[in-house]
């Protein structure tokens, strides 16, 4: 899987926690977005 290198640096981290709780952290050059998702 090759990602384009001409786009701004982007990092995506996904942490898996018990009971179907996912924390999605998206880090870009300008902002940090943290989303909490609970799967039912």
Long-range contacts (C-beta under 8 A, 24 or more apart in sequence): none
